[in-house]
């Protein structure tokens, strides 16, 4: 829910494709950070 609110703030009145792309990018970055953290541990 918070993610949708944040995206609405960043992309006011934007369409779903933009939101989906933003969420996908955020997830990819999050996963990349997790993988780096796991390798360092």
C-alpha positions in Angstrom: 0.0 0.0 0.0 2.7 2.5 1.0 4.5 1.7 -2.3 1.4 2.7 -4.3 1.1 5.9 -2.4 4.7 6.7 -3.0 4.5 6.0 -6.7 1.3 8.2 -6.9 3.3 11.0 -5.4 6.2 10.5 -7.8 4.0 10.0 -10.9 0.8 11.9 -10.3 -1.9 10.8 -12.5 0.4 8.3 -14.3 -0.9 5.1 -16.0 -0.4 1.6 -14.7 2.5 0.7 -17.1 4.7 3.4 -15.5 3.9 2.2 -12.0 4.5 -1.4 -13.0 7.9 -0.5 -14.5 8.8 1.5 -11.4 7.9 -1.4 -9.1 9.8 -3.9 -11.3 12.9 -1.7 -11.2 12.7 -1.2 -7.5 12.3 -5.0 -7.0 15.3 -5.6 -9.2 17.5 -3.2 -7.3 16.3 -4.7 -4.0 17.1 -8.2 -5.1 20.5 -7.0 -6.4 21.3 -5.5 -2.9 20.2 -8.7 -1.2 22.5 -10.8 -3.4 25.4 -8.5 -2.7 24.7 -8.7 1.0 24.5 -12.5 0.9 27.8 -12.7 -0.9 29.5 -10.4 1.6 28.2 -12.3 4.6 
